[in-house]
Each structure stands twice: as C-alpha cells, then as structure tokens.
Amino acid sequence: MKKIRIKFTDFWNGYSPENSMIVRLLKERYDVEFSETPDYIFCSCFGDTYKKYDGIRIFFTGECITPNFNDYDYGIGFDLLDFGDRYLRYPLYLFDYYYDKYATILNREPVGPEFLATKTEFCNFVYSNNYGAEEREEFFHLLSKYKHVLSGGRWLNNVGGPVKDKLAFQSQCKFSIAFENQLYYGYTTEKLVDELAAHIVPI
C-alpha cells in the first residue's frame, strides 16, 4: 500500500482530522501518515497556515466560499461549477457526522398521526452566530409575534442557554426556521438535513 504524508490546517475549532471522513477514505487506499512535511495539505478557510507547507493543497469548505484555484490545487465545496478534475461538489450534509442524519432520512419509515401528536411545541430557531442575512433575524422576530418560537442556540437564546442535544430539542417542534447564513447558489448545509431528521417542516 502506497504511503502518503498529510497535514490538516485552518479547519474550524474542534475539528478532528484523525476521525474525519477524509482520513477514513484515504486509509482504504493508502498508508496514511500525519506529517509536518506533507505530500498533501488539507486546508479550510479559517486561516492561512497552509502557506507554510510545500505539497499539493486541497481546499475544503463548509462555508459559502468559492475555492481560489490560484492558491489551491484542488477544491471541495458547495459551488455548482465544473473545473475538470480539480473540483468536487460535496455538500456539508454528506460530510462526517452529518452523513448519519442524511442516511437516516433516506432509509426511515413514514410517521403517522400518533408520532406527530407528540410534537408539543410550535417552532424552533437554533443558531450560534448573528452573521448572515438580516432576513433570518427579521423573520424570527416577526414569527415570534404570531406564536412563541423556541431559540436554542447561542444567538437570541430564550430557553436558558444553548441546548446540548439539537436533534432532541428540535424534535418536539412542528416547524423550524432553517435559513442559511446567506443566499448563495448551491449552498446547502446541515440545517435542512437536521430539520428533516427531526421530522420537522423546515421554513
């Protein structure tokens, strides 16, 4: 099995390369070694540490950012673009721990009235930052005038603090505000998948 040296850099806080889907897939074909002298650098959009390393640069993003192919050799992201073998469209909801939720949606049984009757709350809103489209916040406040919306993230929280189990929290609701951070062609994150996994009507 061919040996390759890899490095991960500029990913989001809490990202664990050792447990990532990227590494699991690589290990099916290669003997993988984490190294400070990498053949391949997997980098994301939260810094520019990748510039310190020589090797083939592979950009991955879960954000609505188009790879700059002047800086990176290959890109993985949301864009609906054709760039030969240098780009792969692979949305975040297919990546790592989100994939299990997506697989659940594809393979689950239909639910009946008994299950829907267990949904005791109207709507939820789970976001951790206030960056993005103003329409999202505006819609939250407008809908809250009609009926109370549970806000379980760090932003606009009204349930006593961020929820620990997002799926369980959302599952008690009939609806969920599922706006992305901004309007960007092809951009779809885990938000829609989370709502569908919880048997919610996404707004």
ChimeraX attribute file (.defattr): number of C-alpha atoms within 10 A of each C-alpha:
attribute: neighborCount
match mode: 1-to-1
recipient: residues
	/A:1	9
	/A:2	7
	/A:3	12
	/A:4	16
	/A:5	17
	/A:6	19
	/A:7	20
	/A:8	22
	/A:9	20
	/A:10	17
	/A:11	19
	/A:12	13
	/A:13	7
	/A:14	6
	/A:15	12
	/A:16	11
	/A:17	16
	/A:18	11
	/A:19	10
	/A:20	13
	/A:21	16
	/A:22	13
	/A:23	16
	/A:24	14
	/A:25	10
	/A:26	12
	/A:27	15
	/A:28	10
	/A:29	11
	/A:30	14
	/A:31	12
	/A:32	17
	/A:33	15
	/A:34	16
	/A:35	14
	/A:36	14
	/A:37	13
	/A:38	19
	/A:39	18
	/A:40	20
	/A:41	25
	/A:42	22
	/A:43	23
	/A:44	24
	/A:45	17
	/A:46	12
	/A:47	12
	/A:48	11
	/A:49	12
	/A:50	22
	/A:51	14
	/A:52	8
	/A:53	16
	/A:54	13
	/A:55	17
	/A:56	15
	/A:57	23
	/A:58	22
	/A:59	26
	/A:60	25
	/A:61	21
	/A:62	21
	/A:63	16
	/A:64	19
	/A:65	15
	/A:66	16
	/A:67	22
	/A:68	11
	/A:69	15
	/A:70	7
	/A:71	12
	/A:72	19
	/A:73	17
	/A:74	21
	/A:75	26
	/A:76	20
	/A:77	23
	/A:78	25
	/A:79	21
	/A:80	14
	/A:81	12
	/A:82	10
	/A:83	11
	/A:84	8
	/A:85	8
	/A:86	13
	/A:87	20
	/A:88	18
	/A:89	15
	/A:90	17
	/A:91	19
	/A:92	23
	/A:93	20
	/A:94	17
	/A:95	17
	/A:96	13
	/A:97	13
	/A:98	16
	/A:99	16
	/A:100	13
	/A:101	19
	/A:102	19
	/A:103	13
	/A:104	13
	/A:105	16
	/A:106	9
	/A:107	8
	/A:108	9
	/A:109	8
	/A:110	7
	/A:111	9
	/A:112	8
	/A:113	7
	/A:114	8
	/A:115	10
	/A:116	15
	/A:117	10
	/A:118	12
	/A:119	17
	/A:120	11
	/A:121	16
	/A:122	14
	/A:123	26
	/A:124	26
	/A:125	23
	/A:126	22
	/A:127	21
	/A:128	13
	/A:129	11
	/A:130	13
	/A:131	12
	/A:132	13
	/A:133	13
	/A:134	11
	/A:135	12
	/A:136	18
	/A:137	17
	/A:138	11
	/A:139	13
	/A:140	19
	/A:141	14
	/A:142	10
	/A:143	13
	/A:144	13
	/A:145	10
	/A:146	8
	/A:147	10
	/A:148	15
	/A:149	22
	/A:150	22
	/A:151	24
	/A:152	24
	/A:153	21
	/A:154	16
	/A:155	17
	/A:156	20
	/A:157	17
	/A:158	15
	/A:159	12
	/A:160	10
	/A:161	13
	/A:162	18
	/A:163	17
	/A:164	10
	/A:165	9
	/A:166	15
	/A:167	15
	/A:168	11
	/A:169	17
	/A:170	26
	/A:171	24
	/A:172	20
	/A:173	23
	/A:174	21
	/A:175	22
	/A:176	26
	/A:177	24
	/A:178	21
	/A:179	21
	/A:180	18
	/A:181	20
	/A:182	14
	/A:183	12
	/A:184	12
	/A:185	10
	/A:186	14
	/A:187	19
	/A:188	21
	/A:189	22
	/A:190	21
	/A:191	19
	/A:192	20
	/A:193	24
	/A:194	23
	/A:195	25
	/A:196	18
	/A:197	19
	/A:198	22
	/A:199	22
	/A:200	23
	/A:201	15
	/A:202	19
	/A:203	11
